[in-house]
Amino acid sequence: MNGVTSVRADANRRRILDVALAELLRDPEASMDQIARAAGVVRRTVYGHFPSRDALVGALVDDAAQAVAEAHRAGRAGITDPARAVARSILAIWPIADRYRLLVHLAQRSVTMEGIRARLTPVRESCTELVRWGLEQGQFTSPLPAEALAYVHEQVLFGLMEAVNDGVVPAADAGRAAVVAVLSSAGFPPAEAERLATTA
């Protein structure tokens, strides 16, 4: 494959992924044919990049995990206070999580939660560092070690995504709620967590 062909193939793949995300968020049952039509390509082109619908959903989950990792890293950059770093990182990743939350629900049918969690390992490891920092500084208090708290925090975020999907929590309030829930579960004072959720 020459350079021009490779660039064209990459552009096609990216377009298919972008269109597929929009189509699946609009209609979780969208077929590969629907996605191909929406992307303006023939069905064979879609299958050339993604041999199955599950493979396509898996690639979208990979994109989501990468975007979350980048946002988490950017959100905490330069912050010298553990609780504020946690708040900033959550606020940075929540718009991405919100964009992909219906996809995560859909992906559970094909990728499995184990597969999703495996893709988020770098983010979980970074969260563990933040939590350990907060515990060492005395800002967080918990009978759980940092590694376990990072799992708790991950599940809190997944739970909030499901709550938004089910209409229990308004999407507009979910980012702030995520900050408060995560910090509170680490033993951080709720009133201070509320403040950080709006000022971090």
Steps between C-alpha positions, in 0.01 A plus 500: 500500500657831393491819708206660319291182522589464869395858575172447312435175687568669835267785407228251400543310825478820704189613312333162551575513873368856536183419307456168681514673839234750393280227350529265797424778746194586292398138446681235711371233261651668190629238257827501309294581187352808668841612614646451152219705340540777757876506441451514123692179434407153386447223752818324382706804603367488854570127526847560355584700811280321752424130440193509726271738685663392827841593357363843407357553849831383647688758294265773625564389858875519429449858379301585811762351733777693328303826517427444870869431572610816318240715676587352839868577445429855381251568780744423780805660335673758714268457800682481833203410722372137497129574547506777241688271259230235541224759448668652194566161342138389548366826361733457202392144423128537570406668167669210322336243727166671440550487123581130511269387784239348269780329310628344824151364563493362146855366520414285799318270256814437295818626664402401858574708808827309546610616157399859573677496836814354340508790255477744793796349688730801436233737637444278805874493569514879478200526733676268745795741508268793571320314777826384658625859491182619673526229765864586568413869529216422741236652272339159444416247770391146427545148636562397138840518331545738207472220243159393634372858522591551134269208412226650718534834325484334158178324595353824636555659159351203315205507738440868434514439125227238540300736725512768228402241237200402714397861565571486874769772486476793255794498258571865580556417868698180457851647479460684830335196656790282385755724672302507826432125497859401428658739751245413769568129454866576571408658834528859377254742667183522282472878538855544376431253219200713394720808496764331288234370264409856410836678532771247409 
